[in-house]
Amino acid sequence: MDARNFDDIQCLQQLVNDQALRTPDALAVVDGTVKLTYKELKDITDNLAIQLIEEYGVKPDAVVGILLPRSVQYVIAYVAVLKAGGAYMPLELVYPKNLLERAISETETKVVFTNAQYANRVATSPHLVMLDEAPFIQHYETSLEYPPPSYQEPSLDHLAFCVMSSGTTGTPKGICQTHRAAIHSYVDRFVRFPYTTHEQDRIGAGVFFVWELVRPLCFGATCVVIPDHVLFDPPAVTQFIQDYDITRILFTPSLLQLILDTLPAADIQQRLAKLRYLWLCGEVVSRDLAVSFTSLLPHVELMNLYSISECHDVSIGDLKRELDPSRKYATCGKAIPGVKFYVVDLEATDEHGRMKLVPDGETGEVYVGGPVVGRGYLNMPEKTAERFVDNIFEDDPTCPRLYRTGDLGRVLVESQHLEILGRCDFMVKIRGYSVVLGAVETALAKHPKLLSAVVLAVGEEGSGDKKLVAYVVPAVWKDPPSASSVRQFLKDHLPTYAIPSTFCVIDALPVAATAAGKLDRKKLPSPETATRLRAFSEDLSAENSDPNNNNARLAPQNDNERAILNIWSHLLNLPAEELSTADSFFEVGGHSLLATKLVNLVNEKFGRTTETGLSIMSVVEAPTVREMSEALLKQGTNKSDNNKIKIDLQAEALSLDPSIFPFPTRKGNTMSRFRIESSALLSPRVVFLTGATGYLGAHILAQLLLLPGVTTICLARAKDDIAAKDRLLQTLNKYQLLEPTIKALEKRAREENGPTSHSDEKVDEARAEIDDGTHLLDPSLIAIAGDLSKPLLGMDAMQFKALALEIDSIIHCGAEVNLIKPYQSLKESNVLGTQEILRLATTNGLIKTKVKPVHYISTNGVFPVDAAAYGNKAVDKVVHLKEDVDLDAFTPFLSEGYAMTKWVAERMCSVAESRGLPISILRPGNMAGSSQTGVSNPDDLNYLLIKGMLEAGCAPIVDTNYALDLTPVDFAASAVAQLVVQKPQAVIGQRLHLQSPHKPVALKDVVQWLNEDMGYSLEPVTREEWMNRIAQSNEQLAIGWVSFEKYFEAYTWLEMDSENLQLALEDTLVDCPPFDKNLLEKWFPKAASN
């Protein structure tokens, strides 16, 4: 298939239809709620297309509108329109009602697909087809004969879609694109960047949804529809990408920048581990953004796409291989095959008065030619003739017409890459949306109290902070309108993203002193120094506020509202007095990208998390200051309220389901602690492990895989078992455990099979080229998709019982680790999840019964750090804790929700133990890096401390008792694996501290090692100065340390005894190396290589 010669290729709907015949059972589309195979999509769209043809007379070039949120229903409607032979027209949900009606009228649209939520916005449409989720899909699952007799087959030059865009006059214009243009783009990208053959690619459709959704369906990939509320929420969209194994996606540069600014690097790497291609489009791409992303995710191909509605794809730049480090912004690469661009002089002409090309390297207006050029503007011949012109530069039958892009650009001399420098007709990009400044100015001029207006885009390209500023001349100076009333007026004329956030008032439009007398935008004052339109016509006090008066300012009524209003003022760069508590955040300059920053700042101010404070969705649903303040009051309590909520932890633990009894004791309701079968003390063959995608859990899994004759079944959150195993392998690889584990298994296999012949070695070499060795894990690693927070671990009853009959022992290492969330938010995963593990341990068949010991991985966090908990036991603020210490006395001093849940889970295990279930409890402390690989846990307190010192170049002056109690994670993992499998009799019934037996090392000694042995020069500074310097060098690191800073002062240092652990490990080869400067150098680089 060649993008340069495709006359034999069929139209879009035929490509989709043929693909359905080739791969009927492959997943075609999914949106998080609904998913359809290619056959299901074909059957549904066949029947819907028949309705469009027979009932509404849809035929080639007929326009059908779609007014729906991003969903499977949208995809169905789109494909059905193409199958009916028509052209689909996306109707944006942000368009005001009258703009929608004008668009429908201008394009003579006969039918609009919508649903009950949006139907009243297009009431004037001749025909509405309602697509309301499941009932709609079931309705169209009947089989009818497609195509019907009256079907007229479209050609490559018939319309595929008509995209609405507002012009400089404000009148909507329909951009007509043909099947030929779309297919040229789709086929070219598929040929140059083919989908994988060993697994089905999953393409995320979110940004520029209408352009991207049908692309994967033409070639057998899965279209993964990203819901609107997820798309601009960095944690949500990256988690969505991970959950749905998305391999390719398109973002705006602003969205990518927000993700990099918002999330920790480790989270981004984990969540985008399966991503293979990221396309950037809609704004210029800065060099810094490209470098940041490619260094963080080197496995992802990063492409800069120059794409225009009137021309589809024009050129593609490879940001990994073609980025010029000397330029601030990335180029757009070379034109795709078959496409040409011409750079035309803006002023000079040739001797015949015709347009003239500029030499390479010089600036001009970019014209595009080739099969991607659209037909023109629907029913607008004059506008079409203005922008779509004949090619006078060369006689090329493949390029008879050119499109004037209005983009200012140049072709670089050496690379021949296209560089876009801005606009020459005042169209700008705002967060990926094309906004014609003239259209905004025309809408403003219609306001009865304004004489004229000019609009500028202010802010850095691609930063996400770019906004529109309007300069207006009042018709009557004594009675100018308020900014609030102008904003309200524009809602009926413009989409929300095109409404200016700032309104400045000027005497007259500045005119250049030239013969042409053109507007001189350079003479406009800066928004910071210009006089603003008054925000409101009235400023109402709290006592006289009227929430229905859109022209009045509603003043803050309390401290919460004032605090939120001040945050708005900071983010929007607007004076607080210009903002009302009744304003919508999104109508005064806020947007989805900025909403993320708002959520973080408000939650930080009020000590909340997204669980107990604001979230992206709550801002969308409650966008005013007043509503946000009320939402905070309703959202529960903040972290400091944890110990104000009287939670009876003893009662929580004793609430263990009465039906959870081991079979031998259940019948007689015997409560003997060890009335268990001797088989429970035997070495297990099959171990069930939870938490294997966590730091300690992954290392335990790696150790179990090395034990011969042991099969490990792991629970992981995923959509299915295959995805669950992928997550496990990704985690092992992330912590550099996968390769050494495979090598160890390969070595064992060679030893067991004996020496190999020369021919066998050749076979092994050939196999190695196509096999990564993970097949060696298959006999000993089984993954099951499930969820600790769900009943029966997210399984059905039969699967749960089958698992119970298969396993011999359980290591429960899974938990939600969060030091901020309250107890109730963590209870499902950490407490009720443990109850389901105990249920699994006691579940048996009618005939086959066996007792499964549970080895619960707790935490030393069950011991409070509050000195009051230990009375006079603390000596110089240090308390020595034995492994068998009674926990009950500590409950009044537990304040963090996570510690509470682990305490309750421990006690719940003890209750099950009293019923006869064999139990062991192991309490890990601070899990440091591996003594073998050097890979560390980026969330560990002491890792954050040392990293902060190295990045800030200084060390905090702290209490002399402050010491680093570090346990290498590979030691802890090896101890668990050996005890559970080789010596279960030594651990069952025990409470063990999974802890280094060596004394903690004082922080001052660690600083001395770093300075004297590793080449650093860490300056001693106060804690406050240290925090300031960290914030300057690494803001995320500073935020991460805040929740731990309390350990510096007024708290007790706990020394955890591990005598019983060492006794249990006797006769094993498990040994814990001491924390010394050699191990420190393993975890952190010397200064010269840092």
N, C-alpha and C positions, 0 to 999 in steps of 0.2 A: 504494500500500500504506500503510494508516494504522494506527498502533499502537493507536488508540483504538476502532477498529471492525474487528475481524478475525475475526468468526464464520465468514466464508467461507474463511479460511485453513486449510490442512490441518495435520496433525501434523508434527513435526520430520522424521521419516524421509521423508515425502512431499515436503517442501521440498528435502531433499538429493537425492532421486530425480529430481524434476523438473529440478533444476539439472543433473544428469548428462545428462539428455536435451537440455538447451539447449546445454551446453558440454562435450561428451564428451571432447574432446582437451585441455581446459585442465588444468593441474596442480592436483590436489586436495589432496594431502598429501605432505610430505617431512620426513624426520628426520635428514638427513645421511648416511644409509646407504641407505635405501629411498625411492623416490618413486612415486606412483601418480597417474594421470589420473583424472578424474571417471568415465570409463567403466570403467577398471580397478577403481576402488573400488566401483562399482555391481555389477559382475559378481562380485567376491569376496564382498561382503557379502550379495548375493542368495543365494548358495549356502550361506553360513554361517548365514543366517537360516533357510533351509529345514531345516538340521540341527537348529537349536534348536527349531523347531516340531514337526517329525516325530519326532525321537528323544527330546527331553526335555520335550515338551508345554508349551513357553513360550507364553503368551497374555497379553492385557492384564492389567496389575497384577502379573504374575509378576516376581520379582526375580532378576536374573542378576549375579553378582559379577565384578569385574575386578581381578585382582592381577598387575599388570604394571608395568614401568618405563615412563616416557614414551617413546613410539615410535609408528611407523606401525601396528604390531600393536594397540596400545591403541585407536587411532582406528577401526580395522577392527572390533574387538570391540564398541565402543560403538555404531557405526552398525548393526551386525548385530543387536544386542539390540533397538534401536528398530524395525528392520524386521520383527523377529519379533513385534512388538507388546508386548514386555516393557519393564521398567524396569531400567536398569543401576545397579549399586551399586559405587562406587569403594572398593577395599580398600587402605588406605595401606600402603606397604612398611615404614613405621616402626612399625606396630602389632606388639606381641608376639603370639606364636602363640595364646595363650589368648584374647586380645582379638579376634583374627580369628575364632576358632571361635565365640565368643559372638555376634559380629555376624552370622555366617552362620546361627546357630541362631535368634536373635531375629527375623530377617527371613524365615526359612523359605526360604532361597535354595536353588534346585535345582541350579544350574550355576554353576561358577566358571571363568572364563578365566584361565589363567596360563601359565607356561613351566617348563622343567625346573629352573631355578634356585630357584623359589619353591614348587614343587608340594608339597614336604614340610611346608610351613607350614599347609596347608589340607587335610591328609590326611583329615579327617572329612567333607569335602564330599561329597554324594551323587555328583556328576559333575564331572570336571575335563576341560576342553577345552584342549589344549596348543597354544599359538601360538608356534612357534619360528622366526621370521624367514622366510627364503626358502622352505624346504620347505613351510611352512604356506601361504604365498601361492600357490605353484605348485599345491598340493593342491586349492585352492578356485577354480582358474581354469576348471574345467569348467562347461559351461552347463547349468543346470537351469531348470525353469519356475517363476518366482516371480511372485506368491505361490502356495503350494501350496493345494490345496482346503480343508485344515483351518485355514487362516489366519483369525484373528478380528481385524478392523480396530479399532484403538483410536480413542477420541474425544479431543477436546481436554482432557477432564477425567480421562482415565486417566493413570496415572503415567508420567513420562518417566525419572525417576531417583530413587534413594533414597540420600541421603548420610548416612553414619554420623557421629554425634557423641556423645561421652561426656557424660552428665549429671552432676548433683551427686552422685548415688549411685554413679557409676562404671559403671552399667549402660549399654551402648551404646543409643542411640536412633536410629532411622532416620527422617530428615527426608524426607517424601514430597512431591515436587514434580511438578506436572502439566505436560503439554504446553502448556496455556494460559499458565501463568506464565512458562515459558521463552520461548515465542514472543512474548509481550508484550514481554519484555525485548529479545530479539533484533531484532524488527521495529522497535521504537521507536529503538533505537540505529542501526539501518541507515537508517531514514527521516531521522533528524536528522543523521547523520554518514555519508552514503552513500559506497560504494566508488567509486573512480575508474573512468571509462569508457574512458580511452585505454590503460590498462594494468591488469593483474591485480594487485589488492592482495594483499600477503602478510602474514598475521596470525600473530604469534608466540604460541605456546601454551606457557607455562612456569609462571609463578606462577598459582595457581588454575586449573591445567590442566583439571580436570574440568568447569569452568564455561565455559571459553573454546574448547575444541577443536572443537565442532560449529558454533559461531556462523558462522565464515567459509564452511563448507560449505553453509549454507542459501542463500547469496547469490552464490556463484561466485568467492569469493576462495580463496587457497591457505592451508591450515593448515600452518604451519611448526612442527614439534615440536622444542622445545629440550631436549636431553638433560639428565638430572639433574646430571651432573658439570660441565656448562657453566654452568648457570643462575645459581649464586651466586659465580662467578668473574668479577669485573669485566672483565679483559682478554679472557677467553674469550667471555663473553656478548655484549659489544659487538662483538667481531670476528665472532661468529656472525650478529649482526644485519646487519652490513655484508655479509658473504659471501652471505647469503641474501636480501638486499634487503628485509628486513622493514620494512613501512610502518606497522604498528600493533602495539602490545604493551601488556601490563598488568604492572606491577611493584608490589611493596610499597614504601612510602616508605623503609623501611630499606635495601632493595636499591639504590634510586636514590641515596640518600645515600652509600652505600659506593662506588658508581661515581664519583660526583663527588669523593669524598675520595681515591680511589685513582689515578685516571688523569689525565694531563695534559689540559688543556682542549682542546688541538689534536687529540689523539687522539679524544676524545669527539665533537668536531665532525665529524671525518672519518668515524668509524665510524657515527655516527647521522645522516649527511647525508640519507639517504633516508627516515628515520622521519618520519611525518606526525602520528601520534596516539600519545600515551603516557597510559595510564589508571593512576591510583594507587588502590589499594584495600587494605583489611585493617588499616590503622592510621590515626591522625590524621596530617594533613599540616601540617607547620610552614610558616609564612609564609616563613622564610629558605630552606627547601628549594625552594619554588615559585619564589621570586625568582631564586635561583641558577641553576636549570635554565632558566627562560624567558629570562634574559639571555644564557645560553650558547648556547641553541638556539632562537632566536626563531621559526624556521619550524615548530616542532613545537607542535601543540595539546596542552595539558596539562590533563587532566581528573581531578577528584576524585570517585570513584564510591563511593556509600554502598550497599553490597550485603550482604544477609543470606541465609544458606542457606535459611531458611524463607520468604523473600520475593523472592529474586533481586534485580534492580535496584530501588532505591527512589528515589534522586535522583542528579543529576549536577551538580557544580560546575565552572565554567570558571575555571581557575586563572590564565589569562592576562588575562581581561577582568573578572572578578568578585572578584578578591582584594582584601581590605580590609587595607591596610598597617598599620592601627592594631591589628590582632588578631594574637596570637602564632600561632594555628592557623587554617587555612583552613576555611571552611564547606563543607557538602556540597551547596549549591545548592538549587534547587527540585525538588519531586517530578516524576518523569517523567509524561507525559500518562496519565490514567486512574488514577493512584496518589494516595492521600491519606495524610497522616500527621496524627496527633492527639497532642498533648502533654498527658498526664494528671497531675493532682496526685497526689503520692506519699502524702499523708496525708488531706487534706480531701475530703469528699464533699458532695453536694447534700442538700437537705432530705429526700430519699427514701432517703438512704444509698447512693446510687449514685456511680460514679466521676464525677469532675468535671474538666473541661478547665481549664488555666491560661491566662491571657491571653498574647498574643504578648510575647516578651521574657523570660517567666518560665520557670523550670526545672521539668521533670517527666519522666515516663517516656514514651518515644516508642512509639506504637502505629501500625501500618501497615495500610492497607486497599486493596482493589482487586483486579484480576485476577492480580496477582503473588503473592498470599497462597497458601501451600501448603495441602495437604490436612490435614496434621497429622503425628503420629508413628506409625510403623507398629506396629500391634498394641499400642498404648499409649493407650487411650481416656482415662484419667484425666489423663495428662500432656498430651494434646492439649487437653482441656477447660480445663486450667489456663492454657495459653499462647495458644490460639486461641479468641477470645471473640466474642460477638455485638456488633454495632455498635449501641450504645444512644444514640449521639450524634446520629445523623440517619437518616432513612429513605431510604436510597440503594440501589437494587437492584444497582448495580455494586460496592457496598461492604458486603455483608451481614455479613462476618466481619472481625475485626481480629486482627493478631498482636502480642502484647506482646513488644517487642524486648528489654527489659531494659536498653536504652541510656538514659542520662540526656542530655536535650537540651532545646533551646528553638528557637522560630521567631523570628528577628530581626524587629523591628518594621518597619524601613524596606524591607529587601530581600526579606523573606519567605523567606529562606534558612534551611535547617535547620543548626543547630550541634550537634554531638555533643560532650558534655562528659565522658563516661566511662561506667561501668557502675553500675547500681543493684542488680544481683544477683550481683556479684563474678565476672563473666566478663571476662577480659582478653585482649588480643592480644599474643602473643609472636612477633615477626618474621612477622606475618601469620597465624599459627595462633591459632584461638580456643581458649582454655584456661579451663575452668570450675574456679575455685579450689576449690569444694566437692568436685569429683571427686578432686582431688589430696589434699585433706584426708581424704576417705573412704578412699582407698587407704592413706594413712599410718596411719590408725586401725586398719587390719587387721594392722599389724605386731605380732607377739606381745610385743615389748618396749616398745611405745609405748602410752600411755594416751589421749592426744588430741593434736590438732595444728591449727594454723592457718597458712595460706599467704598471702603477700603478693607482689605484683608490684612490683619495685623498679627504678627507672631511668626516664629521660626517654622519653616517648611518641615513637615514630618514630625513635629514635636508633640502633637496632640493638643497644644495650647493655642493654636491658630484660631482667631475669631474675627467676626465682622464688626466694623465700627461705622456707624452712619453719621454723616455731617449733614444737618438739615437747616434750611432757611425758612423761618416761620412766615406765614402769610401776613399775620398781624402780630407785631412784636409785643403788644400789650396783652395778648391772649395766646401764648404759645401752648401747644398740647403738652401733656405730660408723657414721659417715656412709657409709662404703664399703658396709657390710652393708645399710643402708637403701636406698641407691641400687640395689644389686643386687636387693633385694626388689621395688622399684617397677618394675623392667624387665618384670616379668610382669603388671603391672596398668595401665601407662600408656605412651603413646607417648613417645619420647625427648625431644621438645620440651616435655613436661609434667612432667618430672622436675626438682625443684629443684636448683639448683647449690650452694646454701648451706643448712646445717642448724644452727639455733640451739636451744639447750636452755633451757627456762624452768621455773619451779616450778609454775605453773598458768596457765591462760588468763585474761587480765585481763577482768573483768566491769565494765560501767558501773554506777554507783550510781544506777540508776533503777528504777522499778517493773517495767519490762520485764526488767531484768537481762540485757541483751544483751551480747554480746562487744564489748569496746572495743578495736578494733584500734589506735587512736591511742596506747594505753599500751604497746604492744610496743616493746622496745628496738630501736635501730637495729642493722643487721647488723654494723656496725663495732665497736660496744661490747658486743654480746651475747656470752654464753659459747657457744662452738661445741661441737657433738658432736665427740668426738675422731674424727679422720679414719679411724683404723684401730685394730683391736684389738691389733695387734702392729706393731712397727717393726723390720723385719728388716734386718740388715746385708747388705752385698753378698755376704759369704761364705756366709750362711745363707739367701739369698733363694730363695723358691719361687714361680715365676711362676704356678702354678696356685692359689695361696692368695689368693682375692679379698678376704679380710678382713685382709690384711697389707700394710704399706707396704714397697715395694721401694725402697730408698735408691739415689741416683745412684752409679754405679760409677766415673765418670771426669769430667773437666772439661767435656767436651761435654754429657753428660747434665745436669750441674749448671747449665750455661748455658741449656740449653733449658728446664729446669724453672723457672728464674728468670723466663724470658720468659712461660711459662704463668702463673706467679704474678702477674706484672704485668697481663697481659691479662684474667685471670679474677677479679682482685681477691681472690685467696685466698692465705693464707700458704703458703710453699713446703713447710712441714712437713705440710700437709694434702694434699699431692699425692704420688702414687706414680709411679715410672717405668713402672709397668704400667697406669696409668689410661688410658682412652680420652679423648682431648681432648673428644669430643662427649658424653661421659657426665658430665663434671664442670663443665658450663656452657658449653662451646664450641659454636659453631654455624658454619654455612657462611659467614656474613658475617665472623665473628671469625677464621675460618681464613685469610682473605686477609691480615689484619693479622699473624697468626702467621707466615705464609710470608715476608712482607716483613722482619719483625724478625729471624727466624732467619737468613735469607740475608744480611742486612746484618751481623749479628754474625759470621758465618763467611766473609764476603767472597765470597758465592756469588750466582749468578743462578738463575732458575727452570730454566735448562739444566743448571747444575752443582750446584744445591742442591735445596731443597724446592719443590714445586709444590702447587697445590690438590689434584690427583689423588693425589699421594704422601701428603699428610696424610690423605686419606680412606682410602687403602689401608694406611697405617702410622700409626695415630692415637695411639700411645703415645710417651712420651719416648724409651724405649729403641729403639723401631723408627725413630723419626725420626733418632736419633743414628746408627744403623746405615745408614740410607738415605743420610745425608750422606757416610759413608765409601765407600759404593758408587757415589755419583753422579759420581765423577771428581774433578778438581782445581779449585781456585779460581783466580782471576785471577793471583795472584802465582806460580802454578806454570807459567805459559805458557812462560817461558824455561827452566824446569827440564826440560820435555819436549823431548827432543832431536829436533827436526823438521829433517830435511835439506831445506832450502828449494830448494837447487839440484836435488836429485833429484826433488822434487815438480814443478818446472818442466819438467825434461827428460822427465817421464813422459807428455808430450803424445802422444795416440794416434798411432801410426805411420801410420795410414790417412789422417790429415789432411794432404793434399798438394794444392796447386792443380793443376788438370788439365794445364796445359802442362808441369809439371815432374814429375808423378807417373809418367808412362810411362817416362822414363829415369832416374828417381830422382835428378834433377838438383838440386843444392843451391845453385845460384846465387841470390843474394839478390834480384835484380830481373829474373829471366827471366819476365816477365809481359807480357800483351797490352797494347797501348797503350790499349785501351778502358777499362782500369782508371783511367786518368788523365783520362778525360772526365767532364764534369759529369753526375752521376747524375739519372735521372728518378724512380726509386723508391728511397727510403731506408728502411732498417729500423732502428728506434730502440728500445732497451731503457731501462728506468728512467724512463719518462715520467710515472710517478705520484710521482716524487721531486721535490725542490725544483729542482735544476739541470736535471734531465731535462724537467720541465714547461716551463721557460723555453726550452730547446732546441726542444721541440716547437712552442711558440708562434712561434719565429723561422722554423722550417721551413715552417709553414703560410702564412707571408707571402711565401714565395718562389714566383713564378709557375711553373707547369709541373712542380712537384715534388709527388709523392705520398709521404706518410709512413705506413709500416705500423708500428704500435706493439704491443709485447708487454706484456700486463698480466695479473696473477693475477686470475682470475674464473672463474665457472662456465661461461660461454659468451662468445661474441664480443660479444653485445649488452651484457652486463654489463661486459665489458672496456671498451667504448666509454663506457659510463656513468661508469666510474671515471676515465677520462681527462678527460671533460668536467667532472666534479666537481673534479678536481685543478686544471684550468685555472681554474675558477671560484674555487676556494679561494685561489689566488694572484693573483686579479684580472686574469687573462690572457684569459679567455673573451670578455668584452664588447669590449675594445679590438681583439681579433683579428677578431671578427665585423664590427665597424665598419670596420676596414681592408679586409676582403674586400668588404663592401657598397660602399665607395667605389670600389674597383677595378672591381667589376662595373658600376657606373654609368658609369665612365669608358670602359670597353670597349664598353658598349652604347649610348653616346651619350645625349643629353638625352631625358627622358621627358615624355610628354604629361600633361595634367591628369587624364585618365581613368586613366592608368597610376599616377599618384600615389595616386589613390583606391584602386586595387587594392592598391598597396603598403601603404597605411594599413590596409586591411581585413585583409590577410595578417599584418601586424604584430601584430594583436590576438590571433591564434591561433598565431603562430609566433615562437619565440625566436631565430630566425636561425641555429641550429646546422645547418640544411640546407646552409648555405654551406660548411661544413667537409666535407661528404660526398665531394666529388670528390678531396679532398687528404688525408683522414684515414681510415685503415682500422685497426681494432683486432682483435687476435687474442688469444684467451685462451691462456695458457701459463704456464710456471713455469721460471725459470732453474735451479732446483735439480734438475730432472728431466731424464733422458735425452731427447734430441731436443726439449728445451725444453717437454716435456709434450705434444708433438704425436705423431700417428701418422706412420709413415714416408712415406706419400703426401702428407700435408699439409706435412711438413717439406721434402720435395723440391719440391713446388709453390711453396712460399715461396722456396726457394733460386733457382728459375728466374725468379721474378718480380722480385727486388730487384737493385739495381745497386751499393749501398753499405751499410755497416753502421756505425752509431754505437752502441757498447756502453757505456751509461751506468748500467746496472742493477747493483745490488749490495745485499747486506744490510749496512747500516752499523750497527755495534754495537761500542763501544769496550771492552766488558766480556767478551763471549763469547770463548772460546779458539779457536785456529785450526781444530780439527777440527769445531767447531760451525758455522763459517762456510764451511767448504771446499766444501760442495755448491753453494751459491749463487754464491760468489765465484770459486772456482777451476774446479770442474767445469762451472759455468755458462759461464765464459769458453771452456772447451774446446768446449762445444756451439756457441757462437757461431763459433768457428774452423771447426768442422765444417760449419756452415751456409755459411760463406764459400767452402768448397771443394767443396760438393755441387753436382753438375751432372747433366744428363740425358745420354742416349747421343748425342744429336745436338746439342742446344742447350747450349753451354758458354760460360761467361764467368767472369772473375775478379772477386770482390767485395772491395774493400778493407775492412779493419776499422780503425775509428778508436776506439781504446780509451781511455775516460775513467778515468784512474787517480786518484791522490791524492798530494799532497806528503807524506802520512803514510808513504810508503815511505822517507823520510829520518828516521832516529831523532833524537830530541831529546837523547839522552844525549851529554854533552860528550866522553866517551871515544871515541866513534865518529870524531871528527875530529882527534884528536891535537893538534898545535900549530897547526892551521889556524884555530882559533878566536881571534879578537882581541876582547878585552873581552867574551867569551862570545857573540860574534856570528860566524856562519859564512856566507859568500856562496857559494851553490850555482849552478853553471852548469847549463844544461838537458841537456847531453850527459855529465854526470858518470856514472862507472861505479858501478852499484849494488852490485856483488858484495861489496865490502869492508864493507858495512853489515849484512849478515845476522846476525852475532853479537850485534848491539845492538838488534835488533827484538824487542820484548817483548809487544806487543799483537797479539792474534789477527787483528784487522781489517787492520792494517798488513802482517802476514805474508801474508795471502791476496792483498792487492793487489800485493805484491812478486812473489809467485809468478805471479800472472796476467800481470803485465808481462813477466816472463821467458818465460812460455809463449808470449806473443805474439811475442817475439823469436825463439823457436825456430821458430814458424810462418813468421816473416819469412825466416829462413835457408833455409826450404824453398821460398821463392818467393812467399809470400803478401804482398801490399802491406799494410803496417801503419803506423799512426801512433799515438803515445801522447801524450795530453794530461793534465797533472797539475794539477787545480784545487787552490787553497788554500782559505782561509776564504771561503766564498761569503756575502757580505753582502747586504743588502736591494737591491731593484731601485732604480735611479736614476730610473725612470719612475713606478712605482706606490708605492714606499716599502715594499712588503710584504717582510718579512724571514723568515729561516729561524729558527724558534724553538729549534732544537737547536744553533745555532752558538755556539762558545765565546765570541766577542766580543759577540754579541748578549746572551748570558746575563750577561756581565760588566756591560755597560751597564745592562741592565734591573735587575740586582741593585742597582747603585748608586742608580738612581732610586727603587726601591721601599724601599730601606733608608735613603735620605737621607744616605748617606756613601760615601766612596771609599777603597779599600785603599791603604795606603802600600806600594809595591812597588819592585823593582829599577828603577833608572833606565833600563835597557835595554828594559824591558817596553814594547812598542809594539803598536799595532793594525794588522795587515796585512790590509786589507779590499779585496776585489774585488767590485764590484757584479755581481750574478748576471746581469743583462741584458747586460752587456758580455761576460761569459764565454760565455753562450748564443749571442749574436750572432756572436762569433768562431768558435765551433764550426760553426754553420750556414753561415756565409759560406765558411769554408775547405773544408769537406767538399763543398759543392755548387758554389761558384763557382771555387775554386782548389785542387782536390785535388792537383795536381802540386806545390803549395807545401808541403803538409803530409805527404804520404806519405813514409815513411822518417825522419821527424823525431820528436824527443822535445821536447815543448814544455811550458813552465810556463804554465798558464792563469791568469795572474796579472796584477794591476795593475802597470803599469810605474812607478808612483809610489812614493816612499819611504814606509815605514810611519810612522804618527803616534804619538808617545809618549803614553802613557796620561795623563800630567800635562797635556798640551795638550788632550786630549779633555775632561778634568775642567774645565779652564779655560773651554772653549767652553760647556760645560753651565752653569757658574755665571755667567759674564759675559754670554753672549749669549742663553741660553735660559731664564734666570730661576730656575735651581735654586740650592740652597745645600748643596752636598755637603761634609760634614765629613770631613777626613782622619782615618782611624783605622787601627789595626793590622789585619793580615789576619784574625787571630783574632776581633777585635771585629766586623769586617765580616761574617764568617761567622755570628756570633751574631745580628747584627741582621737578616741575610737570613732566617735560620731563623725569627725572630719575625714577619717581614712576609710571607714566602712560603716555606712549608716545601718545596713542590715545586721551587722555584727553587734552594733550598739543596742539595737532593738532586742536582739536575741539575749543579750546579757542582762537586760533590765529585770527580767523575771527571776534572775538568780542573785541579784546584787544584795539581797537581804542576808545572804550567808556570810557576808563580810563582818557583820557587827551584831551584837546583842543576841547571838544564837550560840547553841552548844555544839561543839565538835564531837561527832560520834565515831568511836573506834570500834569496828565490828570484829568480834572474835570469830575465828574460823577453825577452832580446834577439832570439832566433830567432822567437818569437811575433810580435814587432813587425815583423820583416822580412817574415814571411809575410802580415801584414795590410796591407802596403803596397798602395796602389791600391784599398783598400776604404774604405768609409765608417764602419768600426767604430772607435770611439774610446772610451777609458776615462776617465771623469771622475775627478779626484783626490778623495781623501777629505778633505773640509774641513767647516767648520761648516754650510754650506748643505746638504750631503748628510746630515750628522748630523741636521739638523732634518727632513729628508725621512723618515728612519727612525724618529725618536723625537719625540714632541710637546713643545712648549714647556711649561714648568711650569704656566702659567696654564690650559692646556687639557688637562693630564694628569689 
